[in-house]
């Protein structure tokens, strides 16, 4: 190999004076820009999370407020159920009366509207006893097997997945 030098740094042109400062200033600006971009992205993500949390909280408040109103209407449903039971146990002449038919229709309409909004009844005889949805107020001896609902003394209600009022039941078993 020859001792020939291909590039002599001393023969390279020198950069203009202040070029290093311009390069340093540009890289500082790029770093600052990237920091601002990151801060903006974090701020946008925080705001989006805040917006979602506020929407969830608003929905929860609306569901609880509606549940409170429905809870106050349950005695009306109970009264309509008792009236229906009275007409069902009476002779057919009373059940065929115009008042009885109007009462049955009003109860059905009222219950259908509440069902469409998220109310469901707990009134299944023969269902396994569940202390989360049933309030046992009486007990009847059974065959020693699983405890089941023998009779519904007062219907219970579930509002959008949570028990609004447990069913008052007689348990068998």
GIZI-V828265 format. One record per pair of residues at least 4 apart in sequence whose ideal C-beta (glycine too) atoms are under 6 Angstrom apart, sorted by sequence separation. I is the first residue (numbers start at 1). GAP is how many residues later the second one is. D is the distance in whole Angstrom. If there is no record, write none. Layout:
# GIZI-V828265
i: (I I)
gap: (GAP GAP)
d: (D D)
This chain:
# GIZI-V828265
i: (15 90 92 115 130 95 114 129 158 159 87 157 87 157 156 140 156 122 156 155 87 154 152 153 152 128 129 151 83 128 129 149 150 126 127 150 84 125 147 148 148 147 80 146 145 123 133 142 135 137 142 123 134 138 139 140 133 134 135 136 121 122 134 136 119 120 119 118 118 129 122 70 67 71 63)
gap: (4 4 4 4 4 5 5 5 5 5 7 7 8 8 9 10 10 11 11 12 13 14 15 15 17 18 18 19 20 20 20 20 20 22 22 22 23 24 24 24 25 26 27 27 28 29 30 30 31 31 31 32 32 32 32 32 33 33 33 33 34 34 35 35 38 38 40 41 42 42 45 89 92 93 97)
d: (4 4 6 6 6 5 4 6 6 4 6 5 5 5 5 5 5 5 3 6 5 4 6 4 6 6 4 4 5 6 6 5 5 6 5 4 6 6 5 6 6 4 4 6 6 5 6 4 4 5 4 4 6 4 5 5 6 5 5 6 5 4 5 5 6 5 6 6 4 5 4 6 5 6 6)
